[in-house]
Amino acid sequence: MKKSLALAATGLALTTVLTGCRSSSQATAAPDATVKIMVGGIDKVIYLPAKLTEQLGYFKEQGVKVDLLTEPAGAQAENVLISGGVQGVVGFYDHAIDLQSKGKCVQSVVQFADVPGEAEVVSTAKASKITKSSDFKGAKLGITSPGSSTDFLTQALAAKAGIDGSQYTRVKAGAGATFISALENGGIDAGMTTDPTIAKLTTTGKAKVLLDMRTKEGTQAALGGLYPAASLYMDCTWVANNKPTVQKLANAFVKTLGYISTHSAEEIAATMPAEYAGDDPKLYAKSINDSKSMFTPDGVMPAEGAKNVLEVLATFNESVKAKKAELDLSKTYTTEFVSAAPKT
């Protein structure tokens, strides 16, 4: 009996140790593990580096297996990361600040863009009535979904114009075809969207660009400074426990950013999957060209830009506003990996 109890105790102890080992290593990827990255709309030009890196073979070149998934709205992509369903998100940096105000830590490890790459477009039918942000009062404004970066930017523009959130309506319009449909049928009067949707709307005469944040000049005019947006952000603990893997990802993405900065929109478009261009390759190339300047050449976060994102969010985001003095921006991004990446 004593011998049986001793063996049982030994087995229990061994099981406990092994279980403890598994728990402590949950956040560490196996050397040959696949890294799952959720993209907040994989066919959007603002997130071009994600699929382009795969197309160019740079993930394989670095010896890292990457599974690119897509979710139309950044808010949903963020939720999948927090729940542990993926290891990274290609989405807007502003989520890192918003989440820190709610007690969670994610950080941008590669900063793809220093401006949003988005534009507020207004339907041609409403263009004479809505000519600036202060005209948002009483309007139906399209966003991807509540809590998305298009939602953040819409609220920021309204707040800057002195318009309270109760004075206009934010409408979930999605992206691409659903956004275009909402604008056509009067479901929204104006809205925040990206290329290639912007190019499709403007070339067909269905909408006009009201505020263009695809350039530094337009972003500074609209938001008072740079607004670093598209990035690869990951859970802080996962980054700390998987530095070799994160470095491989950074190496691949930095090489892609270098490719974007040294190749024409037509060359880039030709490298992407044919279905991204649909039946109008020239329009797709135009949409890339119109947004191409948004991308950083090296993946480095501009420190002043990060500070401006905090300032902008604090104008309307109650959680950020309440904890603004406590927030530590240095935990929302890192330049460690892009600084070590080979430059091309």
Secondary structure in CASP SS format (residue, H / E / C, confidence):
PFRMAT SS
TARGET T0000
AUTHOR 0000-0000-0000
METHOD secondary structure of the structure
MODEL  1
M C 1.00
K H 1.00
K H 1.00
S H 1.00
L H 1.00
A H 1.00
L H 1.00
A H 1.00
A H 1.00
T H 1.00
G H 1.00
L H 1.00
A H 1.00
L H 1.00
T H 1.00
T H 1.00
V H 1.00
L H 1.00
T H 1.00
G H 1.00
C H 1.00
R H 1.00
S H 1.00
S H 1.00
S C 1.00
Q C 1.00
A C 1.00
T C 1.00
A C 1.00
A C 1.00
P C 1.00
D C 1.00
A C 1.00
T E 1.00
V E 1.00
K E 1.00
I E 1.00
M E 1.00
V E 1.00
G C 1.00
G C 1.00
I C 1.00
D C 1.00
K C 1.00
V H 1.00
I H 1.00
Y H 1.00
L H 1.00
P H 1.00
A H 1.00
K H 1.00
L H 1.00
T H 1.00
E H 1.00
Q H 1.00
L H 1.00
G C 1.00
Y H 1.00
F H 1.00
K H 1.00
E H 1.00
Q H 1.00
G C 1.00
V C 1.00
K E 1.00
V E 1.00
D E 1.00
L E 1.00
L E 1.00
T E 1.00
E C 1.00
P C 1.00
A C 1.00
G H 1.00
A H 1.00
Q H 1.00
A H 1.00
E H 1.00
N H 1.00
V H 1.00
L H 1.00
I H 1.00
S C 1.00
G C 1.00
G C 1.00
V C 1.00
Q C 1.00
G E 1.00
V E 1.00
V E 1.00
G E 1.00
F E 1.00
Y C 1.00
D H 1.00
H H 1.00
A H 1.00
I H 1.00
D H 1.00
L H 1.00
Q H 1.00
S C 1.00
K C 1.00
G C 1.00
K C 1.00
C C 1.00
V E 1.00
Q E 1.00
S E 1.00
V E 1.00
V E 1.00
Q E 1.00
F C 1.00
A E 1.00
D C 1.00
V C 1.00
P C 1.00
G C 1.00
E E 1.00
A E 1.00
E E 1.00
V E 1.00
V E 1.00
S E 1.00
T H 1.00
A H 1.00
K H 1.00
A C 1.00
S C 1.00
K C 1.00
I C 1.00
T C 1.00
K C 1.00
S H 1.00
S H 1.00
D H 1.00
F H 1.00
K C 1.00
G C 1.00
A C 1.00
K E 1.00
L E 1.00
G E 1.00
I E 1.00
T C 1.00
S C 1.00
P C 1.00
G C 1.00
S C 1.00
S H 1.00
T H 1.00
D H 1.00
F H 1.00
L H 1.00
T H 1.00
Q H 1.00
A H 1.00
L H 1.00
A H 1.00
A H 1.00
K H 1.00
A C 1.00
G C 1.00
I C 1.00
D C 1.00
G H 1.00
S H 1.00
Q H 1.00
Y C 1.00
T E 1.00
R E 1.00
V E 1.00
K E 1.00
A C 1.00
G C 1.00
A C 1.00
G C 1.00
A H 1.00
T H 1.00
F H 1.00
I H 1.00
S H 1.00
A H 1.00
L H 1.00
E H 1.00
N C 1.00
G C 1.00
G C 1.00
I C 1.00
D C 1.00
A E 1.00
G E 1.00
M E 1.00
T E 1.00
T E 1.00
D C 1.00
P C 1.00
T H 1.00
I H 1.00
A H 1.00
K H 1.00
L H 1.00
T H 1.00
T H 1.00
T C 1.00
G C 1.00
K C 1.00
A E 1.00
K E 1.00
V E 1.00
L E 1.00
L E 1.00
D E 1.00
M E 1.00
R C 1.00
T C 1.00
K H 1.00
E H 1.00
G H 1.00
T H 1.00
Q H 1.00
A H 1.00
A H 1.00
L H 1.00
G C 1.00
G C 1.00
L C 1.00
Y C 1.00
P C 1.00
A C 1.00
A E 1.00
S E 1.00
L E 1.00
Y E 1.00
M E 1.00
D E 1.00
C H 1.00
T H 1.00
W H 1.00
V H 1.00
A H 1.00
N H 1.00
N C 1.00
K H 1.00
P H 1.00
T H 1.00
V H 1.00
Q H 1.00
K H 1.00
L H 1.00
A H 1.00
N H 1.00
A H 1.00
F H 1.00
V H 1.00
K H 1.00
T H 1.00
L H 1.00
G H 1.00
Y H 1.00
I H 1.00
S H 1.00
T H 1.00
H C 1.00
S C 1.00
A H 1.00
E H 1.00
E H 1.00
I H 1.00
A H 1.00
A H 1.00
T H 1.00
M C 1.00
P C 1.00
A H 1.00
E H 1.00
Y H 1.00
A H 1.00
G C 1.00
D C 1.00
D C 1.00
P H 1.00
K H 1.00
L H 1.00
Y H 1.00
A H 1.00
K H 1.00
S H 1.00
I H 1.00
N H 1.00
D H 1.00
S H 1.00
K H 1.00
S H 1.00
M H 1.00
F E 1.00
T C 1.00
P C 1.00
D C 1.00
G C 1.00
V C 1.00
M C 1.00
P C 1.00
A H 1.00
E H 1.00
G H 1.00
A H 1.00
K H 1.00
N H 1.00
V H 1.00
L H 1.00
E H 1.00
V H 1.00
L H 1.00
A C 1.00
T C 1.00
F C 1.00
N C 1.00
E H 1.00
S H 1.00
V H 1.00
K H 1.00
A H 1.00
K H 1.00
K H 1.00
A H 1.00
E H 1.00
L C 1.00
D C 1.00
L H 1.00
S H 1.00
K H 1.00
T C 1.00
Y E 1.00
T C 1.00
T C 1.00
E H 1.00
F H 1.00
V H 1.00
S H 1.00
A H 1.00
A C 1.00
P C 1.00
K C 1.00
T C 1.00
END
